[in-house]
Amino acid sequence: MTDTPIRVLLADDHRIVREGLKQVLADAPEVVIAAEAVDGPQVLDAVQALGGPAGLDIVLLDIAMPGRDGLDVLQVLRRDWPRLPVLVLSTYPERQYAVRCIKLGAAGYLNKGADADDMIAAVRKVARGGVYVTPLAAEALATAVGAATGRAGAEALSHREHQVFRLLVSGRSVSEIGAQLQLAPNTVSTYRARILEKTGARNDVELALYAERHARGTA
């Protein structure tokens, strides 16, 4: 293995998660934590301060962060720093989120519960310019390609609709979602109506049940 350092920006709002990830990555002597961030704006500020790929080799990015959604941050990074690879780490199921993240420009998607060796392998591969997908994520990508002309349900949601969908099923109210995403409540309500129509759910309870089935691959 090369001794060239892999400079990492570690972005997660939970300190215990960051510390755990640092312990895992400590087994790879070439990996250096160049910066940490606890919310979306901090991620963008840190990347700017380090000069993007001039000071970083990879961003490890959580999806669910305060201040600015991780998927929004991913889009900004791909637009402003297209040469800086992003590896998304999340507790959300690969079947549900890997395809969406990769379509938005992530160089890989890995569940936080992944084996330590897999996580180190993912960081090394993405830092070298590769794309890291697990077998489950690859299967989800293949399924998405095959269904591209006849999408339905959660796969048919736009990026913003998917953000609202995720927050709705986590129990957030319309006003809370509006505040987090900086949207007017009536705009959130419009997105909610579209989500219900596309998923076939009649209310938020059915939407939560749909999300659970979808995560298990039975929707």
C-alpha positions, -999 to 999 in steps of 0.1 A, spaced: 0 0 0 13 35 -9 24 58 19 8 88 2 -16 103 28 -53 102 23 -66 134 37 -102 130 50 -130 154 60 -152 135 84 -187 149 85 -212 136 111 -232 154 137 -227 127 164 -194 129 182 -195 92 192 -199 82 156 -170 104 145 -148 89 172 -158 54 162 -150 61 126 -117 76 135 -108 44 155 -117 23 124 -97 45 101 -67 45 125 -60 9 112 -51 25 79 -18 44 86 -20 65 55 -55 79 64 -53 114 80 -83 132 94 -77 167 80 -110 182 94 -143 174 110 -177 189 106 -210 185 125 -234 200 101 -239 209 64 -226 245 65 -195 234 84 -188 208 56 -189 235 29 -168 259 50 -142 233 57 -139 223 21 -136 259 11 -109 266 37 -89 236 27 -91 244 -10 -111 214 -21 -89 187 -36 -58 208 -29 -62 200 8 -85 170 8 -87 136 -9 -121 125 2 -152 137 21 -169 111 43 -204 126 44 -234 116 66 -269 121 51 -289 132 81 -271 164 94 -285 196 109 -283 229 92 -282 215 57 -292 181 44 -263 158 34 -278 153 0 -279 190 -6 -243 193 5 -234 165 -19 -249 184 -48 -231 216 -39 -198 197 -36 -203 180 -70 -210 214 -85 -182 235 -69 -156 208 -64 -162 181 -90 -127 166 -85 -133 160 -48 -148 125 -42 -175 120 -17 -182 87 1 -217 88 18 -219 70 51 -254 65 66 -276 43 88 -302 43 60 -307 11 40 -285 8 9 -315 -4 -11 -333 28 -4 -305 54 -6 -274 41 -25 -289 46 -59 -301 81 -51 -267 91 -37 -247 78 -66 -271 94 -91 -263 127 -73 -226 122 -78 -214 103 -47 -184 80 -54 -198 54 -31 -223 46 -4 -216 26 27 -237 18 58 -222 29 91 -225 -6 103 -202 -20 77 -172 -41 85 -141 -21 94 -121 -37 65 -149 -28 41 -149 8 53 -111 11 49 -113 -5 15 -140 20 5 -120 50 16 -89 38 -2 -108 31 -35 -127 63 -36 -96 84 -27 -79 68 -57 -107 80 -80 -127 48 -80 -163 41 -72 -172 18 -42 -205 -1 -42 -214 -31 -21 -231 -61 -38 -264 -49 -23 -259 -14 -37 -249 -28 -71 -281 -49 -71 -301 -18 -63 -284 1 -91 -291 -27 -116 -327 -27 -106 -330 11 -109 -316 10 -144 -340 -18 -154 -369 2 -140 -359 36 -154 -387 37 -179 -414 27 -155 -405 42 -122 -431 42 -94 -432 48 -57 -402 62 -38 -380 58 -69 -402 83 -87 -397 111 -61 -376 141 -70 -347 150 -48 -367 176 -28 -397 152 -26 -374 126 -12 -360 149 14 -396 157 25 -405 120 24 -376 111 47 -385 138 72 -422 129 72 -415 93 80 -392 103 108 -422 121 124 -415 157 115 -444 181 111 -450 202 80 -438 233 99 -407 216 112 -398 204 77 -404 238 63 -380 253 89 -353 227 83 -354 229 45 -362 266 44 -395 261 26 -429 277 32 -453 253 49 -477 254 19 -448 243 -3 -441 214 20 -478 205 19 -476 204 -19 -446 181 -18 -464 159 8 -494 156 -15 -472 146 -44 -454 120 -22 -487 105 -11 -499 103 -47 -467 86 -59 -464 61 -31 -501 54 -29 -503 62 8 -534 80 21 -518 96 52 -486 99 72 -491 66 90 -495 47 57 -465 66 44 -444 54 74 -455 18 68 -447 22 31 -412 34 40 -406 4 63 -417 -20 36 -396 -2 10 -365 -4 32 -369 -41 34 -374 -45 -3 -410 -56 -1 -428 -24 -12 
